[in-house]
Amino acid sequence: MTKRAGLPIAAALAIAVSMPASAENIKIGFIATFSGPNASFGKLMKDAVDLYIKQNASSIAPHTVELIVRDDTGPAPDVARRLAQELITRDKVNLLAGVVFTPNAHAIAPLLVEAKVPLVIMNAGTSVTTTLSPNIVRTSFTLWQSSYPLGKWAAKQGIKTAYTAVTDYGPGHDGEAAFIKGFTEGGGTIAGSVRMPIANPDFVPFMQRAKDANPNALYVFVPAGPQSTAIMKTFGERGLGASGIRLLGPGDITPDDELPNMGDTPIGVVTAHHYSMAHDSAANKAFVEALKKEHGPNYRTSFMSVGAWDGMAAIFHAIKANNGKFDADKFVGSLKGWQTESPRGPIMIDAETRDIVQNEYMRRVERRDGQLFNVEFENLGMTKDPWKQIEGKK
């Protein structure tokens, strides 16, 4: 009797040991821009997200991810907030991700603590954003990371005077302040500054003002995409380059995917940024080739691509670290201090600020094999967000 009774118990124990861990389906609410003049932003980001999931789904088995995609239509905070609310309350997502524009990120931030939902920002680059909620982690960049060292670099090159022209919203304000601080600390003088509207700007009068000021250099920030092409063409057509004014800026003004639309004007333009399609590493070559395989030989990556790719890498790390079960605190906690090798180079999430730490590179636009690329010529090293180091602690 004892022997016979023991068999089912032993069998049951064997079955229990061999059973896999409870499988979780993690719902990700992905908010980005898929329509309007900035529709390419969402596509670039989602292409990278889809590729990451395709290549790495088995690494989180038995868990799965479900991507629920929503279009915020552009810099539209009311739309972004409504979409986030619907994703949280109706679709019951475990986390939010994406977000191209700063105003949209700021509209979403107040929802995160009450709903106990984390947000992985894959693009929006205003420094203050991560301070608006403890549930935000950013895998993209800040404008201070690029523009503050760019200002210092410009002053070291013997550039004595500079003019700034930026889009009139959070990232533009950050870029302006960061460049001015770095440039003036290096002994440079600001000849003037102007802010341009975010919607449907006519860049001609602003470029004319900059030309009239006759600085040695012009620092520009506009949202990457059609506006970067438009201002580049205006810079050339109004003769600023011909008059000896050097064009400088963060990588937003020479995004890799837009360079084919810009003609010859950007050749020689110097930018500071964290990613180039031409970055020379095995990880980046594999990244670029994989996306070309998916979307065609002429496909071009951008910093939006790599921000989304690394955002998914962070999400997958958190899923594995918490065995598919996590609340916002555990999710964010598992990413504090997280490090990985990205197509852009080594990256880390700062444990204190939940913001990206990464190499910044000085780049120059050059023609190679008949195509324009941002060619890196100096690595400025691993860079924390300077605003949080300088201004944020005041």
C-alpha positions as CSV (number, residue, x, y, z in Angstrom):
1,M,0.0,0.0,0.0
2,T,2.8,2.4,0.9
3,K,4.7,1.6,-2.2
4,R,1.7,1.9,-4.4
5,A,0.7,5.3,-2.8
6,G,4.2,6.7,-3.2
7,L,4.3,6.3,-7.0
8,P,1.7,9.0,-7.8
9,I,3.5,11.4,-5.3
10,A,6.9,10.8,-6.9
11,A,5.4,11.3,-10.4
12,A,3.7,14.5,-9.3
13,L,6.9,15.8,-7.9
14,A,8.7,15.0,-11.1
15,I,6.1,16.8,-13.1
16,A,6.3,19.8,-10.9
17,V,10.0,20.0,-11.2
18,S,9.9,19.7,-15.0
19,M,7.1,22.3,-15.5
20,P,8.3,25.7,-16.8
21,A,8.0,28.9,-14.9
22,S,4.7,30.7,-15.2
23,A,4.6,32.4,-18.6
24,E,3.7,36.1,-18.6
25,N,2.5,38.1,-21.5
26,I,3.9,41.6,-21.0
27,K,1.9,44.3,-22.7
28,I,3.9,47.3,-23.9
29,G,2.0,50.5,-24.9
30,F,4.1,52.0,-27.6
31,I,3.4,55.7,-28.3
32,A,5.2,57.4,-31.2
33,T,4.5,59.6,-34.2
34,F,3.3,57.8,-37.3
35,S,1.4,60.5,-39.2
36,G,1.9,64.1,-40.3
37,P,5.3,65.7,-41.3
38,N,7.2,63.7,-38.6
39,A,5.8,60.2,-39.5
40,S,9.2,58.9,-40.2
41,F,10.1,59.2,-36.5
42,G,7.6,56.5,-35.5
43,K,8.6,54.2,-38.4
44,L,12.3,54.4,-37.5
45,M,11.6,53.6,-33.9
46,K,9.1,50.8,-34.6
47,D,11.4,49.2,-37.2
48,A,14.1,48.9,-34.5
49,V,11.7,47.7,-31.9
50,D,10.2,45.0,-34.2
51,L,13.7,43.8,-35.2
52,Y,14.8,43.6,-31.5
53,I,11.8,41.5,-30.6
54,K,12.3,39.3,-33.7
55,Q,15.9,38.6,-32.8
56,N,15.5,38.3,-29.0
57,A,12.1,36.9,-28.3
58,S,13.5,33.5,-27.3
59,S,15.7,35.1,-24.6
60,I,12.7,35.9,-22.4
61,A,10.9,32.5,-22.9
62,P,8.5,31.4,-21.6
63,H,7.4,35.0,-21.4
64,T,6.2,37.0,-24.4
65,V,5.7,40.6,-25.3
66,E,2.7,42.2,-26.9
67,L,3.2,45.6,-28.6
68,I,0.2,47.9,-28.6
69,V,1.0,50.8,-31.0
70,R,-0.6,54.2,-30.9
71,D,0.0,57.3,-33.0
72,D,0.3,60.7,-31.1
73,T,0.4,62.5,-34.5
74,G,3.3,64.8,-33.5
75,P,4.0,67.3,-30.7
76,A,0.5,67.0,-29.2
77,P,0.5,66.6,-25.4
78,D,-3.3,66.3,-25.1
79,V,-3.3,63.4,-27.6
80,A,-0.4,61.7,-25.9
81,R,-2.0,61.9,-22.5
82,R,-5.3,60.5,-23.8
83,L,-3.5,57.6,-25.5
84,A,-1.5,56.9,-22.4
85,Q,-4.7,56.9,-20.2
86,E,-6.5,54.5,-22.7
87,L,-3.5,52.2,-22.8
88,I,-3.3,52.1,-19.0
89,T,-7.0,51.8,-18.1
90,R,-8.5,50.0,-21.1
91,D,-5.6,47.9,-22.5
92,K,-4.1,47.2,-19.1
93,V,-0.5,47.6,-20.3
94,N,2.4,46.7,-18.0
95,L,4.5,49.6,-19.3
96,L,4.7,52.5,-21.7
97,A,7.5,53.1,-24.2
98,G,8.5,55.3,-27.2
99,V,7.6,59.0,-27.1
100,V,9.3,61.3,-29.6
101,F,8.5,64.8,-28.4
102,T,9.2,66.4,-25.0
103,P,5.7,68.0,-24.5
104,N,4.1,64.5,-25.0
105,A,6.4,63.0,-22.4
106,H,5.6,65.7,-19.9
107,A,1.9,65.2,-20.5
108,I,2.2,61.5,-19.7
109,A,4.5,61.8,-16.7
110,P,1.8,62.7,-14.1
111,L,-0.1,59.5,-14.9
112,L,2.8,57.1,-14.1
113,V,2.9,57.1,-10.3
114,E,-0.8,56.9,-9.7
115,A,-1.1,54.0,-12.3
116,K,2.2,52.4,-11.1
117,V,3.3,52.1,-14.7
118,P,6.9,52.7,-15.9
119,L,7.8,54.6,-19.1
120,V,10.9,53.9,-21.2
121,I,11.6,57.1,-23.2
122,M,13.2,56.2,-26.5
123,N,13.7,59.7,-27.9
124,A,12.4,62.9,-26.1
125,G,15.6,64.6,-25.0
126,T,14.9,67.5,-22.5
127,S,17.0,67.1,-19.4
128,V,14.2,67.8,-16.8
129,T,11.9,65.1,-18.2
130,T,13.3,62.2,-16.1
131,T,12.8,64.3,-12.9
132,L,9.0,64.5,-13.5
133,S,8.4,60.9,-12.3
134,P,10.4,58.2,-10.6
135,N,8.9,55.7,-13.0
136,I,10.7,57.2,-16.1
137,V,13.9,55.6,-17.6
138,R,15.5,57.1,-20.7
139,T,17.5,55.3,-23.3
140,S,18.0,58.1,-25.8
141,F,19.9,61.3,-25.0
142,T,19.7,64.8,-23.7
143,L,20.5,68.0,-25.6
144,W,22.9,69.0,-22.8
145,Q,25.0,65.8,-23.4
146,S,25.8,67.0,-26.9
147,S,25.5,70.8,-26.9
148,Y,27.5,71.6,-23.8
149,P,30.7,69.8,-24.9
150,L,30.1,71.2,-28.5
151,G,30.2,74.7,-27.1
152,K,33.5,73.9,-25.3
153,W,34.9,72.3,-28.5
154,A,33.9,75.4,-30.6
155,A,35.7,77.8,-28.3
156,K,38.9,75.6,-28.4
157,Q,38.8,75.8,-32.2
158,G,39.3,79.5,-32.1
159,I,35.7,80.4,-32.9
160,K,35.3,83.8,-31.1
161,T,31.6,84.6,-31.8
162,A,28.5,82.5,-32.3
163,Y,24.8,83.0,-32.9
164,T,22.2,80.5,-31.7
165,A,18.9,79.6,-33.5
166,V,16.7,77.0,-31.9
167,T,13.2,75.7,-32.0
168,D,11.1,77.3,-29.2
169,Y,10.3,74.3,-27.0
170,G,12.1,72.2,-24.3
171,P,14.9,70.6,-26.3
172,G,15.7,73.9,-28.1
173,H,15.9,75.7,-24.8
174,D,18.2,73.1,-23.5
175,G,20.4,73.1,-26.5
176,E,20.6,76.9,-26.5
177,A,21.5,77.1,-22.8
178,A,24.0,74.2,-23.0
179,F,25.9,75.5,-26.0
180,I,26.0,79.1,-24.6
181,K,27.3,77.8,-21.3
182,G,30.0,75.7,-22.8
183,F,31.0,78.3,-25.4
184,T,31.2,81.2,-23.0
185,E,33.1,79.2,-20.4
186,G,35.7,78.6,-23.1
187,G,36.0,82.4,-23.8
188,G,33.5,82.7,-26.7
189,T,31.0,85.5,-27.1
190,I,27.3,85.1,-28.2
191,A,26.5,87.5,-31.0
192,G,22.7,86.9,-30.7
193,S,20.0,84.3,-30.2
194,V,16.7,83.6,-31.8
195,R,13.9,81.0,-31.2
196,M,11.8,79.6,-34.0
197,P,8.3,78.2,-33.9
198,I,7.9,74.4,-33.7
199,A,5.0,74.3,-36.2
200,N,5.4,75.2,-39.9
201,P,8.4,77.5,-39.5
202,D,9.7,79.7,-42.3
203,F,13.4,79.7,-41.6
204,V,14.4,82.5,-44.1
205,P,14.0,85.5,-41.7
206,F,15.8,83.6,-38.9
207,M,18.8,82.7,-41.1
208,Q,18.9,86.3,-42.4
209,R,19.1,87.6,-38.8
210,A,22.0,85.2,-38.1
211,K,23.8,86.3,-41.3
212,D,23.3,89.9,-40.4
213,A,24.9,89.3,-37.0
214,N,28.0,88.0,-38.9
215,P,29.2,85.5,-36.3
216,N,32.0,83.0,-36.8
217,A,29.6,80.2,-36.2
218,L,25.9,79.5,-36.0
219,Y,24.5,76.9,-33.5
220,V,21.2,75.4,-34.7
221,F,18.7,73.0,-33.1
222,V,15.5,71.9,-34.9
223,P,13.7,68.6,-34.6
224,A,15.4,66.0,-36.8
225,G,13.5,65.2,-40.0
226,P,12.0,67.5,-42.6
227,Q,12.8,70.6,-40.5
228,S,16.5,69.7,-40.4
229,T,16.5,69.4,-44.2
230,A,14.6,72.7,-44.6
231,I,16.9,74.7,-42.4
232,M,20.0,73.1,-44.0
233,K,18.8,74.2,-47.4
234,T,17.9,77.7,-46.2
235,F,21.4,78.0,-44.6
236,G,22.9,77.3,-48.0
237,E,20.5,79.3,-50.1
238,R,20.8,82.4,-47.9
239,G,24.6,82.2,-48.3
240,L,25.6,81.8,-44.7
241,G,28.2,79.2,-45.5
242,A,29.6,81.2,-48.4
243,S,30.0,84.2,-46.1
244,G,32.2,82.2,-43.8
245,I,29.8,81.2,-41.0
246,R,30.3,77.7,-39.7
247,L,27.2,75.6,-39.0
248,L,27.3,73.7,-35.7
249,G,24.7,71.7,-33.8
250,P,23.6,68.5,-32.2
251,G,23.1,65.5,-34.4
252,D,19.4,66.5,-34.9
253,I,20.5,68.9,-37.7
254,T,22.2,66.1,-39.7
255,P,20.1,63.0,-39.0
256,D,21.5,60.0,-41.0
257,D,18.1,59.2,-42.6
258,E,17.7,62.8,-43.9
259,L,21.2,63.4,-45.2
260,P,20.3,62.1,-48.7
261,N,17.7,64.9,-49.0
262,M,20.1,67.7,-48.2
263,G,22.3,68.1,-51.3
264,D,25.8,69.2,-50.7
265,T,25.2,71.9,-48.1
266,P,25.8,69.7,-45.0
267,I,29.3,68.6,-46.2
268,G,31.7,69.8,-43.5
269,V,29.1,70.6,-40.9
270,V,30.3,69.6,-37.5
271,T,27.9,68.1,-34.9
272,A,28.2,66.5,-31.5
273,H,26.0,63.4,-30.9
274,H,25.9,59.9,-29.6
275,Y,25.2,57.8,-32.7
276,S,26.1,57.7,-36.4
277,M,25.1,55.2,-39.0
278,A,28.8,55.2,-39.8
279,H,29.9,54.4,-36.3
280,D,32.7,51.8,-36.6
281,S,31.8,48.9,-34.4
282,A,30.8,45.3,-35.0
283,A,27.5,45.9,-33.1
284,N,26.6,48.8,-35.3
285,K,27.5,47.1,-38.5
286,A,25.3,44.1,-37.5
287,F,22.5,46.5,-36.5
288,V,22.6,48.4,-39.8
289,E,22.8,45.3,-42.0
290,A,19.9,43.6,-40.1
291,L,17.7,46.6,-40.8
292,K,18.7,46.7,-44.4
293,K,17.9,43.1,-44.7
294,E,14.4,43.8,-43.3
295,H,13.7,47.0,-45.3
296,G,15.9,47.1,-48.3
297,P,19.6,48.0,-49.2
298,N,18.9,51.8,-49.2
299,Y,17.5,51.8,-45.6
300,R,19.2,54.3,-43.3
301,T,19.3,54.1,-39.6
302,S,19.2,57.1,-37.2
303,F,19.6,58.0,-33.6
304,M,15.9,57.3,-33.2
305,S,16.5,53.8,-34.3
306,V,19.2,53.2,-31.7
307,G,17.2,54.8,-28.9
308,A,14.3,52.4,-29.6
309,W,16.6,49.4,-30.0
310,D,18.3,50.0,-26.7
311,G,14.9,50.8,-25.1
312,M,13.8,47.3,-26.0
313,A,17.1,45.8,-24.7
314,A,16.4,47.6,-21.4
315,I,12.8,46.2,-21.3
316,F,14.0,42.7,-22.0
317,H,16.6,42.9,-19.3
318,A,13.9,44.0,-16.8
319,I,11.6,41.1,-17.8
320,K,14.4,38.6,-17.3
321,A,15.6,40.2,-14.0
322,N,12.0,40.0,-12.6
323,N,11.0,36.7,-14.2
324,G,8.2,38.4,-16.1
325,K,6.5,39.8,-12.9
326,F,7.3,43.4,-11.9
327,D,5.7,46.6,-10.7
328,A,7.1,50.0,-11.6
329,D,9.5,50.1,-8.6
330,K,11.0,46.7,-9.5
331,F,11.1,47.5,-13.2
332,V,13.0,50.8,-12.7
333,G,15.1,49.3,-9.9
334,S,16.4,46.5,-12.2
335,L,17.5,49.1,-14.7
336,K,19.5,51.3,-12.3
337,G,23.1,50.8,-13.2
338,W,22.3,48.5,-16.1
339,Q,25.0,48.4,-18.8
340,T,25.1,47.0,-22.3
341,E,27.0,47.3,-25.5
342,S,24.8,49.3,-27.9
343,P,25.3,49.9,-31.7
344,R,26.3,53.4,-30.5
345,G,28.9,52.0,-28.1
346,P,28.8,51.2,-24.4
347,I,25.8,52.6,-22.5
348,M,24.6,52.7,-18.9
349,I,21.5,53.9,-17.0
350,D,22.6,56.2,-14.2
351,A,21.4,54.7,-10.9
352,E,20.7,58.2,-9.5
353,T,19.0,59.9,-12.4
354,R,17.6,57.0,-14.4
355,D,19.1,58.7,-17.5
356,I,21.4,57.5,-20.2
357,V,25.2,57.6,-19.9
358,Q,27.0,57.2,-23.2
359,N,29.8,58.3,-25.4
360,E,29.5,61.6,-27.2
361,Y,31.3,61.9,-30.5
362,M,32.4,64.9,-32.6
363,R,31.4,64.2,-36.2
364,R,31.8,65.9,-39.6
365,V,29.6,65.3,-42.6
366,E,31.6,63.7,-45.4
367,R,30.8,62.0,-48.7
368,R,31.8,58.3,-48.8
369,D,31.1,56.0,-51.7
370,G,28.7,58.6,-53.1
371,Q,26.7,59.0,-49.9
372,L,26.7,61.5,-47.0
373,F,27.5,60.2,-43.5
374,N,28.3,61.7,-40.1
375,V,31.9,60.6,-39.7
376,E,33.2,60.6,-36.1
377,F,36.6,62.2,-35.6
378,E,36.7,62.4,-31.8
379,N,35.3,60.4,-28.9
380,L,34.5,62.7,-26.0
381,G,34.0,59.8,-23.6
382,M,31.2,58.5,-21.4
383,T,29.0,61.5,-20.6
384,K,26.3,61.9,-18.0
385,D,23.7,64.5,-18.5
386,P,25.5,67.8,-17.7
387,W,22.3,69.6,-16.7
388,K,21.8,67.3,-13.8
389,Q,25.4,67.8,-12.8
390,I,25.5,71.6,-13.2
391,E,22.1,73.2,-13.3
392,G,19.8,70.5,-11.8
393,K,21.6,70.6,-8.4
394,K,21.3,74.4,-7.9
